Amino acid sequence: MVGLAILVGLVYWLMRQGWNWRRTLQSELPPLPELPADPGPALLAGSGRYHGTTTAGNWLDRVVAHGLGTRSLAELTLTERGLLVRRPGDVDFWIPAESLTAARTDSGIAGKVVPGGLLVVTWENQGTALDSGFRADRSAGHTAWVEAVEALVTRRTTKTKKKTEEAIS
């Protein structure tokens, strides 16, 4: 019995060391954008579970820096200014609209496959492309989220393109 307790303790300690090692490796990841005082009126809102963030395109490379590695309950609010992720008991984070690049449904993220799928939002944090995965309380709503995020990305891209063209002419 004592040997089993020691073995379990050793495994736990090794897992913790691995987590801390990953956090050290990712320490160069720039800080997350600050939460806005007023994110603006909601285009879409919902609750569910945050499953984690990975480097974009690599669903096994979990990002643990800045509190992005822990699964938690989440409340999402999409506005014209960006995506607000409120996580009760954990670190909230903000993805500005300019940083959003895409959204899709997928079957898993951060080494976890989720039956019924996930909403995966792709965004950029100061040059680092990231994927964040969410599971809405009602997974049928994922399609509406994908469409809303894609529409916001399209509007922002069009506005930026027009401003660039006006500056050039």
C-alpha positions in Angstrom: 0.0 0.0 0.0 2.8 2.4 0.9 4.6 1.5 -2.4 1.4 2.4 -4.3 1.1 5.7 -2.6 4.8 6.5 -3.4 4.2 5.5 -7.0 1.1 7.7 -7.3 3.0 10.6 -5.7 5.9 10.1 -8.1 3.6 10.1 -11.2 1.9 13.2 -9.9 5.2 15.0 -9.3 6.5 14.0 -12.8 3.2 15.4 -14.4 3.6 18.6 -12.5 7.3 18.9 -13.6 6.2 18.4 -17.2 3.6 21.1 -16.9 6.1 23.5 -15.4 8.7 22.7 -18.1 6.1 23.5 -20.8 5.2 26.8 -19.1 8.9 27.7 -19.1 9.3 26.8 -22.8 6.3 29.0 -23.6 7.4 32.0 -21.4 8.3 33.9 -24.6 4.6 34.0 -25.6 3.6 37.7 -25.4 1.1 38.6 -22.7 -2.6 38.4 -23.6 -4.5 41.5 -24.5 -6.0 43.3 -21.6 -9.7 42.9 -20.9 -11.7 45.9 -22.1 -13.8 47.9 -19.7 -16.6 47.8 -22.2 -16.5 45.1 -24.8 -19.5 46.5 -26.6 -23.0 45.1 -27.2 -23.1 41.3 -27.7 -23.6 39.9 -31.2 -23.7 36.4 -29.7 -23.3 35.0 -26.2 -23.3 31.6 -24.6 -21.9 29.3 -22.0 -20.1 26.1 -22.1 -16.6 24.7 -21.4 -13.2 26.0 -22.4 -11.1 23.0 -23.5 -7.7 24.7 -24.0 -5.5 26.5 -26.5 -2.9 25.1 -28.8 -0.6 26.5 -31.4 -2.6 26.9 -34.6 -2.8 23.7 -36.6 -1.2 21.5 -34.0 -4.0 20.1 -31.8 -1.5 18.4 -29.5 0.7 21.4 -28.6 -1.2 22.7 -25.6 -0.4 26.3 -24.6 -0.1 26.6 -20.8 1.3 30.1 -20.5 -0.9 32.9 -19.2 -3.5 30.4 -17.8 -4.5 29.1 -21.2 -3.8 25.5 -20.4 -6.5 24.7 -17.9 -10.0 23.5 -18.8 -12.8 25.4 -17.2 -16.3 26.6 -17.5 -16.6 29.5 -19.8 -19.0 32.2 -20.9 -18.4 33.6 -24.4 -19.5 37.0 -25.7 -18.8 38.0 -29.3 -19.0 41.7 -30.0 -17.9 43.9 -32.9 -14.7 44.6 -30.9 -13.8 40.9 -30.2 -14.4 37.8 -28.2 -14.6 37.9 -24.4 -13.9 34.6 -22.6 -15.0 34.7 -19.0 -13.9 31.8 -16.9 -15.3 31.6 -13.4 -12.5 30.7 -11.0 -9.8 31.0 -13.7 -8.1 33.6 -16.0 -10.5 35.5 -18.3 -9.1 36.5 -21.6 -10.0 38.8 -24.5 -9.4 38.2 -28.2 -9.6 41.6 -30.1 -11.5 41.4 -33.4 -8.3 42.4 -35.3 -6.7 39.2 -33.9 -9.5 36.8 -34.9 -8.6 35.0 -38.1 -11.1 32.0 -38.4 -13.5 29.7 -36.7 -14.5 26.1 -37.4 -16.0 23.0 -35.8 -13.6 20.2 -35.0 -13.5 17.0 -33.1 -10.8 17.8 -30.6 -8.1 20.0 -29.2 -5.2 19.8 -26.8 -5.1 16.1 -27.0 -8.8 15.6 -26.1 -11.4 14.3 -28.6 -14.9 15.5 -27.8 -17.9 13.6 -29.1 -20.2 16.1 -30.8 -17.4 18.4 -31.6 -15.9 21.7 -30.5 -16.0 25.3 -31.6 -12.4 26.2 -32.5 -11.5 29.9 -32.8 -8.2 30.7 -34.5 -6.5 33.9 -33.5 -3.2 35.7 -33.3 -1.4 37.0 -30.2 1.3 39.3 -31.4 2.6 37.1 -34.2 1.7 33.7 -32.6 -1.2 31.9 -34.2 -3.4 30.0 -31.7 -6.4 27.8 -31.7 -8.8 27.9 -28.7 -11.4 25.2 -28.2 -14.9 25.6 -26.7 -17.8 23.2 -26.2 -21.1 25.1 -26.0 -23.8 23.8 -23.6 -25.8 23.1 -26.8 -23.3 21.9 -29.4 -25.9 22.6 -32.1 -25.1 26.3 -31.6 -21.5 25.8 -32.8 -22.5 26.6 -36.4 -24.0 30.0 -35.4 -20.7 30.8 -33.7 -18.6 29.8 -36.7 -20.8 32.0 -39.0 -20.7 35.0 -36.6 -16.9 34.9 -36.1 -16.3 34.4 -39.8 -18.7 37.4 -40.6 -16.8 39.5 -38.1 -13.4 38.5 -39.6 -14.7 39.4 -43.1 -16.0 42.8 -41.9 -12.7 43.6 -40.2 -10.7 42.4 -43.2 -12.8 44.5 -45.6 -12.5 47.6 -43.4 -8.7 47.2 -43.1 -8.4 46.7 -46.9 -10.4 49.8 -47.6 -8.4 51.9 -45.2 -5.1 50.6 -46.8 -6.4 51.4 -50.3 -7.4 55.0 -49.2 -4.0 55.6 -47.6 -2.3 54.5 -50.8 -4.4 56.7 -53.1 
